Each structure stands twice: as C-alpha cells, then as structure tokens.
Amino acid sequence: MNEQSKVSAAPAHEKLGMWDAVCIIVGIVTGSSIFKTPNLIFENVSGTWVAMAVWFGCGVLALVGALCYAELATTYPRSGGDYVYLTRAFGKPVGFLFGWAQLVVILTGSTGMMAFIFGDYLAGLVNVEEADRAHFAALSGIVAVVVLSVMNFFGVVFGKVVQNVLVIVKMFGFAAIVVVGLLYGSTSGWTGGYTLPADKSLGVAVILVLYAYGGWNDAAFVAADMRDSRQIARALILSTIGITIIYLAVNAAYILILGFAEARQLHPTIASKAMEAAVGASGAKAISVLVMVSALGAMNGLIFTGSRVYSSLGSEHSVFSLLGRWHPRFHAPIWSLLMHMLITLAMIFLVGLQEGRDVIDTVATSIGLPKIPWATYFGGFDTLFAGTAPVFWLFFLLTGLSVFALRAKDQGIHRPFQLRAPWYPLLPMIFCATSIYGMYSAMIYAKYVSFIGWVPLLLGLPLYFMSRSTVQESPTTEYRNVH
C-alpha cells in the first residue's frame, strides 16, 4: 500500500450491505421535496412534458454525479466520504472546511428542513390552530431530532434497521399515490401550454428539481461501514435510477389526478391535495402521515451519515478530537451525534421561532444587512434552503474537481470502479458544470440571505489554524483499498 494513501478515520465496522446503503440514499433523497416543491416547479415550466423532461434530465445529471462518486467511494472507502477525497486532493484546510461546513451548515441545515416539514404536517394532522402552528411545528421537529439522534447512539446495526423500516413504509406510500393516480386520474388535464410570466423561469424549476435529487452522495459517508466497499458503486447507481423512476411516477400521478393547470396553482401540499381530490379527507390524512415518515427517514439518514463525517474531522484535527471518539460498546460516534443534534436544534430555534428570528435579524443588521424577509422565504424550511444551498453547491463542485486531482495524484492506485474514455473526463466535467450552475442559481435565489451559510463557514478558517492537525498512522486508520 502506498504510504501516502493513509488517511485518518473512524474504525471500519463492515455491517452495512448494499440494500442498507440504498435505503440510506433513498431515505435521504426522497425526504419531502417530492411532497412540497412540485407545484413550484410546474409554475416555472411551460407545459406537462417540459416538467417531466426537467425531472428526467435532472435524474440523468444525478446519475452522472453518482458515477463520479462511485469511483471516489470505491477507491477511498473510508468513513467520511467527501472529507476524505477533498483532504487527499486539496489538503487538510479544504477537508477541514468541508467537515466544518457539514457540521454547521449543510447536513444540520438539511436535518432542520426535514424537521420543519415533519412538524408542519403533524400540526395539520392534529388540527393545530394556525396562530400556534409555527411554534408547534418547531417543537415537534425538535422532539423528532432528539429521538432519532438517541436511536443512533446504539450503533450501525440499530441505525440501519430504523432507516430500512422507514424507507419500506415510504415506498408503500409512493406506490399508493401512483396507484391512486392510475385508478382515479385522467389524461384530460395532461396537455396544454402556458406562457411563463416574467417572474418565472425554467432555471428556477431546474434548481428546485436538482435540490429534490440532493443527498444521493451521502452513501459515500458510510463507506467504512460497508461489508464490501465495491458495492458502493452499485448502491449509488441503482438508488439514483430508482429515485428518478419514483419521481417521474409520482409527478405523473399528481398531474393525472389534478390536471396540470390546477397542479401548478396549488399551495406546496400538493400530495395531500391530490389524495383528497381522489379519495377524500382520509386520503389527505394518510398522505400527511407518509410525508412525516419520509421526513423522519431523511432526518435519520442525515444524522447517521453526518456523524461519520464529523468523526473523520475529529480523528485528524485536535480542536475537534472529541468528535472522533467512538463508543466501544455501541460502535457509534456518540459525541458527533450529540454535536449534530445540538446544532440542528439551534437552527430550528433560530429560524422557526420568533425569538430566534429576532436574534438573526439583530446579527444581520449589525453587519449592515437588512432583516431577513421571512415571508418571502416562507419561514423555516425555505429560509434554511436559501441560506445553505450556495455552500452545498460549492463543495459539490470541489468534489467534482477532486476526481481530476486524484487521478493525477494517485495514478498507480487500484480503482475498483473507474470511469473510462469517453466517460472520463466527460462525466466529471458535466458534474462540475452542473455544480457551477447550481451555485450561481442558488446565490441568485438566496441573495443576501446566503450569509446564514457563508458566515458559519468562514468562521471555520480561524478554527483550522487553531487546530494542530495530525494524521494517526495505524492499521485502523488506513483506507481499505481493494486489490
């Protein structure tokens, strides 16, 4: 083994199979966007077939990214995913900032978004008064984050069982929507074209759909927990294809039930509206439960994978050494799980409750920015999305560039899954171009609200220089490159 190929990380427990990895990916990706954003996407396209083409095209782009990640994940099968690739390709400062960004912006922000959706739908299900709904939703999301975090304390096996069960329940729900669409829907509302107003654009639709596909890369974070790291590639590819099929089928069901003209006008509870239109109030309640289960599945996947990233960060950087400790009995990064939980709870408080929003507005005005237009970004979910998306796309871009950098740096290393001509360099180039477009569009959408993500990220710079970074050279810290 190349001596330079050693990277510090958490111990490998090898308890995840390909199905477990697929469940993690599907659970994260199909969290709640498919139940929240389709009407916004329909509003920004000129017709049904354009909408379906956007969903299909973005699925293809996600598959391109999955193929790039498949090469990285099988070549460097260490717990931590992008953290390992970026550290190896560009050095410890970039790897540190990635791990820090996941902790304070990206993964915690995504967990918070799913918590808001869970709380919102629970509030609607139990008929909470409108005036109390935001407060109830935030508190419900907090409880869900705490419960799922504690469940993950009991290690890989328990965490994967929770994830697999949630995904299976979710698949039954998706199937129900599609079946209802086929039984009760009509093709009469499928046709028709629209002229987009000036404030609508296809670009917005593309960004929203790309966000809906986001999260498939998180299987790379748990590479060290795979029984056979070569199955990471298959899990990434199969799950991405499966998710694309699910999204196309569910969107088709929405249109068949409601008609495109009506579907593009609805509030972002399109799933419950469709089920109510087809089978009545009981259908709306059933789909609300499904959305809650989907959000829980996404939250659990984010908590599970995120803790592996922070563990890698803690094993190499002394300022976060506590995060690198694994419980000897449960084989879980308890401190990483706790940190993820606390930061997520802080985010929910800051954007979900009025007291927290007042804190953010005070910080914004103190650095010369206006107060957050909370109504414009629809409160907690959309505010977190707008604030964190630019940072997300920045590190996606860097990971795409790392494919080129690591090909040049580790020319002699064995790659169990390798992109070959003409797919290399074509696919990594497409992935990088997609990431650049995503970051640009996210900045246009977020405007100055992006300071919610950029400010915490930049605070990582002084923290890095405070950290005395060390790589632990031991058999348990070498990545298991398969020959």
N, C-alpha and C positions, 0 to 999 in steps of 0.2 A: 504493500500500500504506500502511495505517495505520502511522505512525511508532511507535506504542505496541505494535505487534504484533511487534516484533523481539525475538527470543529467542536467546541464545547456545546453540550446539550444535555437534556434530561435522559435518564436511562430508558432503554427500549424495553417495552413490556410485551409486545407482539401478541396482543389479544384481540385485534380487530381484523375481520375478514373483509372481502370485497363488498359484501352486502352491507356490512356495518358502515363502510366508507360511503357507499351510495346513499344510505339513509341519512348520514350526516349532511351530504351535499344537498340532497333533495329537501331535507328538513329546513336547511338554511335558506336556500334559494326560493322555495315556494312558501315563504313565510306569510306574507299578507298582501304584497303588491298586486297579485292577481285578483284580489278582492277589493282593492282600493283605487287603483290607477287606471283601469281600462277606459272609463268614461272620459278621463282627461286625455288619454291617447286618442280615442275616437274623435274628440273635439278638434284635434290638431292634424287630422288627415282628411282627404277629400272624398273617401269612399270606403266601402267594406273591404274590397280587395287590396286597397292600399294599406289598410290597417293590418290585414292578415300578412301581407308581404313584409311589413315592418317587424311583426312578431317573428316571422320565419327568418328574415335576414339577420336580425339581432341574435337569434338562436345559432345561426351559422357563425357569426362573429364570436359568440361564446364558445363554440366548439373549436374555433381557431385558437382562442386563448387556452382552452383545456389541453390541446395538443402541445402547446408550448410548455405549460405547467407539467404535463406528463413527462417530458424529457427532464426537466429540472427535478421533479419529485422522485423519479426512479434513479437518477444519478446521485442525488444528495438526499437519501431517505432519512432525514433527521427530523425530530420533533422541532417545529418552529417554522417550517415552510419558507416563505419569502425572506424571513430573517436570516436563514442560513444562506440563501442564494445571494442576497444583497451584501451580506458581510463578506462572503467569499469573492464576489465580483468587484465590489467597490470599496471595501474596507470597513472597519469597525464603526466609524462615525455614521455611515449610511445605514448599516444594520441596526445600530443603536436607535437612530431616529425612527426607523420603521417600527421596531418593537415599542418604542415610546408612543408613536402615533396610534398604534393599535390599542394601546392601553388607555390613552386619554382622549382619543378622537374616534377612531374608526369602528373597532369591534364593540366598544362600550356604547358608542352612539347608536350603532345598529341594534344592539340589545335594547336600548332605551326606546327606539322607534317601535320595535315589536311589542314592548311592554305597554306603550300607549295604545296600540291597536287592540291588544288584549283587553285593556281596561275600558276602552270606548265601547267595544262590543258587549262586554259584560254589563256595563251601565245601561245599554239599550235593552239587553235581555231581561234585566230585573226592573226595568221601567224607572230608573232614577230620574228625578226632576232635572230639567235642562239646566237650571241655575246651579245645581250641585254636581253636574255630570263631569266636568273637568277635574274637580277635586277628587271625586270618587274614582275616576279612571286612573289618575296618578297614584293614588293609594293602592288600588288594585294591582297596578303594574309593579309597584314596589314589593308587594307581597309575593307576586309571581317570581320576581328576580331572586328574592331571598330563598324561596322554597327550592327553586331549580338549582341554585348555587349550592345549597346544603346537600341536595341529592348527589351532586357531582363530587362532593367530598369523599364519597365511598368508592371512588376509583373508576377505572376504564370500563370494567365489566358492567357495573351498575349504570354508569352514564350511558353506555351504548344501548342497554336494554330500554331505558326510558326513551331514548331517541328513536329506536326502532318501532316501539309501540306507537308513539306519536305520529310517525310517518305512515304507518299502516292505516291508522284511523283517518288520516288526512287523505290517503289515496281512495278510500271508500267514499269520502266526501266529494272529491273531484269526479269520481265515477257517477255519483248521484246527480251532479249538475249536468254532466254530459247526457246521461240517460233522460233526464227531465227535458233537456233541450231537444232531443230526438223525438220524444213522445208528444210533447206539448208545443213544440216550436213550429214555425212556418217559414218557408223561404220567401214569402212575400215581402218581408222587410229587409231582404239581403241586398237588393240593388238600390241604385240611386247615387248621384254625385252631388258634391257640395263645393261651393266656392269659399275658401277659407278667409275669414276676416283678417285685418292687418295684425291683430294681436295674437294670432295663431300661426303655428309653423310646423312643418314636418320635423324639423330639428328637435323641437321640444318633445314630440312623440318618440323619436329615436332615443333620446336621453332617458325618458321615463321607462321605456322598454328595456334598455340596457341595465338600468337600475334593477328592474324586476328579475333580470338574469344574474345579478350580482350575488356572489357567495360560493359559486362552484369551485373556486380556487382553494377554499378553506380545507378541503381534504388533505392538501399538502401540509397543513399544520400538524397533522397527526400521523405523519409518515412513519415515525418510530414506533407507533403502536400497531402497525400492520404486521400480520403474520408473514406476509410475502410482499415486500415493497414493490415487486414488479406488477402487482395487481392494482397499484395506484393509477397507472395509466388507463387500465380498463375501467376502473371505477369512475374516473373523470370523464371519459368519453361516453360511457353508457348513461351516466346520470345526466350529462348535458343533452344528449339526444332525447332521453326520456322526458326531461323538463320541457324541451321545445315542443314535443308532441302534446304534453299536458296543456301547455299554454295555448296552443292552437285550438285544441278541442274545447277548452273552457270558454275561450273568446267566441268561438263559433256558436256555442250553446247560448251565450248571452245574446248574440245577435238574432239567433233563431227564435228565442223566446220574446225578446222585447222589440226587435226591429232596430236597424242601425240608427234611424232618425231619433228614436226615443232613448236608445242606449247612450248616445253621445250627449244627452242633455241631463243625465241624472247626477245626483249627489254621489260622492265616492262610496256608496254602499250598494254597488251595482249587483253584487251576488244576492243579497237579501231581497232586493227589488225584483230580480229575475225570478227567484223562487216563490216570492209572494204572488207575482203575476201568474205563475204557472200552477201552483198547488195551494196557495193561500197562506195565512199567517203562520201555520205550523211549519211550512217550508222555510219562511223567513227566520223563524227561531232556530230551526235545525241548522241552517247555513251560518247563523251567528255563532253557534257552538263550534262549527267547523273552523270558522275564522279564528276563534280563540285557541283551538287545538293547533292550528297552523302557526299562530304566533308563538305558542309555547314550544313547538318543535323548533322553530327558528331560534328562539332565545336559548334553548338548551344546547343546540349546535354551536351557537356563538360562544356561549360560556365554556363549553367543552374544548373547542379548538383554541379560543383565545388564551386559556390558561397555559397551553403548550407553548405559545409564542412568548409569553411573559417568563415562563420557566427558562427558555433558552436565553432570554435577555439577562435574567438574574444569574445564570450559570457563568456568564462571561464578564459581567460588569459589577464591580463590587458595590456600587451605590444601590443596586437592586438585588444584592446577593440573597436576601430573604425570599425573593420570588423563585429562586432556583431550587428551593428545598422541596423534596417530595416526601410525603408521609410514608414511613417504612412499612406500615401495615396495609393501608388502603391503596398505596401506589398512585397517589393523586397529588398534584401541586397545590396543596391547601392554601398557602399564602397567595399564590397567583389567583386562585379562585376568589379569595376574600377581597383582594385589591380590585379585581374586575367588578365584583358586586358593589363595593363602596363607591367606585367612580360612576357606575351606571346609576346608582341611586341618587347621587349628586346631580347627574344630568337630568333625571326625571324631575327632581325638585326644582332645578333652575329654570327649565322651560315649561314645566307642567303646572306649577303653582304660581299664583300671583306674587307671593313673597320672593320666589326665586327669580321671576321675570324682572322684578324691581332691582334685584342685585345685578343682573346682566345689563339692564338699561343704565344703571349707575356706572358700571365699568365702561360701557360704550361711550357715554357722554364724557367721561374722564379722559379718554384718549382722542376726543374730538369727533366721534361718530354720533350720528343721531340714534334715537332709541329704535329698538327692533320693531318693525311693522308686524306685530303679532297676527293681526287679522289677515294680512297679505299672505302669510305663510301658514295659515290655518292652525296655529298653535303648535303643540309639542312635536308631532311626527314630522311635519313638513319643515319646521324650523331646524330640527336636528339633521334632516336630509340636506337642506340647503347649506347648513354650516359645515357639514363634514364631507360632502361629496367631492369638493376640489382636492382635498388631501388624499382621499381614497384613490382618485384617478392619477395623482402624482406618483404614488408608489406602485400602482399598476404599470405605469409607464416605465419606471425604473426596473421592475421585474422583467418586463419585456426586453429591455436593453441588456439585462443580465444574461439572457440567452446567448447574445453575441459575445459578451465579455467573457463568459465562462467557456465558450467554445475556443476562444483564443488562449485563455489562461490555462485550461486543463485539457490540452489537446490529446494527451495519451490516456486519459481516464476512460474506463469502461462505461458505456451508456446503454443500460438495458433497453431503453426506448429512445430512439434517436430519429429526429426529423431529417430526411434525406432530400436531395435535389429532386424536383424543383421546390418541394415544400420548405426547405431551408435554402435561402433566407426569406422566402416569400411570406410564409405564415407569421414569423416573428415581426416582420415589417408591417403586415396588416394589423397585428395586435398592437404594436406601438402607435400606429396611425390612429387606431380606434381610441386608444388611451389619451392621445393628444386632443382629439376631438371631444372626448368626454370631459376632460379637464377644462377645456375652453368653454364648452357649453355650460358646465356646472358653475363656472365663475360668472358667466353672463346671467344665469338664473339667480344665483345667490347674492350677487353684488357685494355690498359691504358686510352682509350677514356672515360671509365666509370667515370673518375674524373669529367666530366661535371655534373654528377648526385650526386656523393658522396660528393664533396666539398660543394655545397649548402646545402645538408642535414646536414652535420656536423656543419655548421655554426648555425644550429638551437639549438645546445646544449648550447652555451653561452646565446642565446636569451631566452631559457627556464628559466635559472637561474636569468635572469634579470626580468622575469615576476613574479609578485606576484599573483599567481593563486588563484581564488576564485570561489566557486560554489554558484550561486544565488538561494536561496530557496524560490520559489514562485510557485503558481499554474500553471503559464505559462511555467515553466521550467521542470515540471515533465513529464517523458515519459508516454505515454498513453497505459499502459499495459492492454490488453483486457481480461476481466474475463468472 
